[in-house]
């Protein structure tokens, strides 16, 4: 069972890229920001670039390898939408919407629907 959240602040996605980086893939690490501690800008061969949670990476200087698969896609969400939370990390929620679409939203945009759990849609 997963937690359900309801969006109380709309959010417009800035990254709709559905590329999945696989465990073991190497990237170059770049900037970090005080706004989102725990996240690092990464660039892969072929031009893919995105913010990545540091906990997904094994960092060695200015390079890193993914410890697990990762998709950087964000959701555009509207007030009142309900989402199933798959994971929470460093101020962001990785969620599934009612259509089965997956993506990240800032955690401050949604609140837990108290007393309500969703069916596990990750299986």
Buried (B, 14 or more C-beta within 10 A) or exposed (E): EBBBBBBEEEBEBEBEEEEEBEEEBBBBBEEBEEEBEEBBBBEBEEEBBBBBBBEBBEEEEEEBBBEEEBBBBBBEBEEEBBBBBBEEBEBBBBBBBEEEEBBBBBBEBBEEBEEEEBEEBEE
